[in-house]
Amino acid sequence: MTVKPAHPVAVTLLCAAALGLAAPSAEARVDPDPVVAGQRVRISDGSRCDPARGVRASSRLFGTVALRAGERGMAARTRVAEGTAPGRYPVTIHCAAGGASFTETVTVRDGRVEGVNATQAAGGLALLALATGAAFWLRRTVGGRS
C-alpha cells in the first residue's frame, strides 16, 4: 500500500490557518473608529497586557493616558484633541516599562456631514417641498369633498 503525499495547496492552506490561529488577536483597540476632532473614544489593549500599573496609551490625538483594569482588559476613555486635522494617526499601547508595545491606526475624519454635497442637499429640499405640496393638495382635495 502506497501513501500519496497530501496535495500541496491543501498543505499550504492548513499551514496558513494554523499560523492565523497562533497569531495574536487584535492589537490596540480604539472605539469608535473613525472619529472626529473633539470626540470621546475608548482605548483598550484587547486583553494583551497583564493587568499591572504602568499600562498607557499614547498618540498625537490625545497625548498619553493611563489604562486601568476593566472587564475586557486594560482600558481608558479620553477625548481626541480639538482641531485635529483629518488623517490617519497611530495609537500605541505600552504594556509596562520595558514591556511589549503595539500600535493601531485610527482615522480622523472631517467633522462635517460626509456624503452629502450641495447638489444632494438641494435635491433633498426639492423632494421635501414636493411632498409638502402634495400633502397640502391631497388634504384640500379630500377635505373639499366632505
C-alpha positions in Angstrom: 0.0 0.0 0.0 1.4 3.4 -1.0 0.6 6.6 0.8 0.2 9.5 -1.5 1.6 12.9 -0.3 -1.1 15.5 0.5 -2.0 18.0 -2.1 0.4 21.0 -1.9 -2.4 23.5 -1.9 -4.2 21.8 1.0 -1.0 21.7 3.0 -0.4 25.4 2.3 -3.9 26.4 3.4 -3.7 24.3 6.6 -0.4 25.9 7.5 -1.7 29.4 6.8 -4.8 28.6 9.0 -2.6 27.3 11.8 -0.4 30.5 11.7 -3.5 32.7 11.7 -4.8 30.9 14.8 -1.4 31.2 16.5 -1.1 34.9 15.8 -2.2 37.3 18.5 -5.6 38.7 18.1 -6.5 42.4 17.9 -3.9 44.9 18.9 -4.8 48.2 20.4 -8.5 49.0 20.1 -10.0 52.4 19.7 -13.7 52.7 19.6 -15.2 54.3 17.6 -13.0 54.4 14.5 -13.2 56.6 12.5 -13.5 59.6 14.8 -13.8 63.4 14.6 -11.9 66.0 16.5 -13.3 66.5 20.0 -15.0 63.1 20.1 -14.6 60.8 23.2 -13.1 57.5 22.5 -12.5 54.2 24.4 -9.0 52.8 24.2 -8.3 49.2 25.0 -5.4 46.8 25.0 -7.6 43.9 23.8 -6.5 41.9 26.9 -2.9 41.7 25.6 -1.2 43.4 28.6 -1.0 41.9 32.1 -3.2 43.9 34.5 -0.5 46.0 36.0 0.4 49.5 36.7 2.1 51.5 34.1 0.0 50.4 31.1 -0.5 53.5 29.0 -1.6 54.6 25.5 0.0 57.4 23.6 -0.9 59.3 20.4 -0.8 62.7 18.9 -4.6 62.5 19.1 -4.7 62.8 22.9 -1.2 62.7 24.4 -0.6 60.0 27.0 -3.3 58.3 29.1 -3.1 55.6 31.8 -5.1 52.4 31.2 -6.9 50.8 34.1 -8.1 47.2 34.6 -11.7 46.7 33.3 -14.0 43.9 32.2 -12.2 43.4 28.9 -8.6 44.1 29.7 -6.9 47.5 30.3 -8.9 50.5 29.1 -9.3 54.2 29.3 -11.7 56.9 27.9 -10.3 60.1 26.5 -11.1 62.8 24.0 -9.5 63.4 20.6 -7.9 66.9 20.7 -10.0 69.7 19.2 -8.6 71.0 16.0 -7.1 67.6 15.0 -6.7 67.5 11.2 -8.3 64.7 9.2 -5.9 61.8 8.6 -4.6 58.6 10.0 -2.9 58.6 13.4 -1.1 55.8 15.3 -2.2 54.9 18.8 0.4 52.9 20.7 -0.2 50.8 23.8 2.8 50.3 26.1 2.1 47.3 28.4 4.6 48.4 31.1 8.0 49.9 31.4 10.2 47.8 29.2 7.2 45.6 28.2 5.6 44.9 24.9 4.1 47.7 22.8 1.7 47.5 19.9 0.0 50.1 17.6 -3.3 50.6 15.9 -4.0 53.3 13.3 -7.1 55.4 13.8 -8.8 57.5 11.1 -9.9 61.1 11.9 -12.5 62.4 9.6 -13.7 65.9 8.9 -16.5 66.9 11.3 -18.8 67.9 8.5 -21.6 65.6 7.4 -20.0 63.2 5.0 -21.5 62.0 1.8 -23.8 65.0 1.2 -22.8 67.7 -1.2 -24.7 70.8 -2.3 -26.5 69.1 -5.2 -27.7 66.3 -3.0 -28.9 68.7 -0.3 -30.8 70.8 -2.9 -32.4 67.6 -4.3 -33.5 66.6 -0.8 -35.0 70.0 -0.2 -36.8 69.8 -3.6 -38.3 66.5 -2.6 -39.4 67.8 0.7 -41.1 70.8 -0.9 -42.8 68.4 -3.4 -44.0 66.1 -0.6 -45.3 69.1 1.3 -47.2 70.4 -1.8 -48.7 67.0 -2.5 -49.8 66.7 1.1 -51.4 70.1 1.0 -53.2 69.3 -2.3 -54.4 66.0 -1.0 -55.7 67.5 2.2 -57.5 70.2 0.3 -59.0 67.8 -2.3 -60.1 65.2 0.2 -61.2 67.9 2.7 -63.3 69.7 0.0 -65.4 66.7 -0.7 -66.6 66.2 2.8 
